[in-house]
Amino acid sequence: MMRTSEIPEVDLTDPAVVTDPFGTYGRVREQTPVARLLIPGMAPLWAVLRYHDAKAALSDPRFELSADSFAFKPAVPEDCEVYLRTMQEMEGPEHLRLRRLVAPAFTPRRPFRSRIEPLVDALLGELGGEVDLVPSFARPLPIDVICELAGVPVADRDRWREYGAHLASGAGAGFAAAVPGIIHGARSAVRARRAEPGDDLISDLLRTRVDGDRLTDVELVTLVWNIVLAGQTPTNLIANAVAILLDNPEWTERLRAEPALMPTAVEELMRWCGPQIMTIPRFARADVEIGGITVPAGAQMTVVIASANRDRRAFAEPERLDLTRDGLPHLGFAHGAHFCLGAGLARVQTELALSALLSRFQEIVPAGPAVRAPDPGTWRLTTLPVRLG
């Protein structure tokens, strides 16, 4: 049994963690299944690094989420506070109840593609020459999708785009106004759909009944604004994927020649450059042994997705990008009871965005350096300048 003093530590202020999380965590992963992450002003975070240990930890009921798991708690007006507690913070019967009510609306069988394709085409139709794909394509697309699916009026969608851009920045006066703005907009959309149902996500959720139970208006509004926040995942995945394809033109041409390969390619891109470096921390309700190391009761545990998805114990040649890869599922959308509810929607958006981009433009080349955010928790680009032709 390894003593705490012998467990390797990773300092999240180390520039290497930000610039090369895959390599940094990979080197530690070969020494130990569990490391401790050092965060200024906080107790160390116990980090699970290997794939099979990670899957086990994410489905272990001895690790639980709570309101204290979430560093992101925006300051909002009093009338918005009731909407801040999301399904991610819930466990047990409370979480299961909401999951059962909400999950049918996000099934892969829903007609997402026919609603998303025109939005992709509209954004790409405005592009050409030298552009920055983050603000012009990757960032607005998920907001446009959410507005379309939630039935947000067309007149309000430019404002929702602004909210999405401010959420991506993570700070500033615009950010402070974005969350209550989205909540108020979601509240209006729910009221409108209750008065006049339509062909949209909110109307579907208003109609949903499971054993006589249904969502309250507070739960619906909370869900909508949380979906907007979760929309950062397809934004960052699309940008990361394009950046990878720019560095691997042979795969770009392969995808153009074999468009049916795109769904498999998106899964490999999520494994290879998925934006979530680690999961939301969970608290240990008891001592839990992982790979011969005891995570003590009361400690916070996270799974380092960027490490688990490159584990040679789970993936053959994990450091090789292979857009035809098949086998074990990646952990890019987590695992267990809190597997990402919007995973199917994120996959469809990414597939359609990359397919349309590659088919519309035969020339996609860098037009300047891409800039990555100095964020130890998320692998994301702030700029991606390209030339399209």
Protein Blocks (a to p, Z undefined) as FASTA:
>chain_A
ZZfklpccddfkbmklmmmmmlmmmmmmmmpmbdcdddehiacddddfbfklmmmmmmmm
kbccdfklpmbacdddfklmmmmpcfklpgcjllmmmmmmmmmmmgfkbckklmmmmmmm
mmmmmggcjddfklmmmmmmmmmmmmmmnopafklmmmmmmmmmmmmnopajklmmmmmm
mmmmmmmmmmmmmmmgcddfklmmmmpcgehiacdfklmmmmmmmmmmmmmmmmmmmmmm
mmmmmmmmmlmmmmmmmmmlmmmmmmmmmmmmpcblbdcddddfbdcdeehiacdehiac
dddfklmmmcfklpghklbccfkbgcjddfknogajllcfklmmmmmmmmmmmmmmmmmp
mbdcdfbdcdddddfkbccdfbdcdddZZ
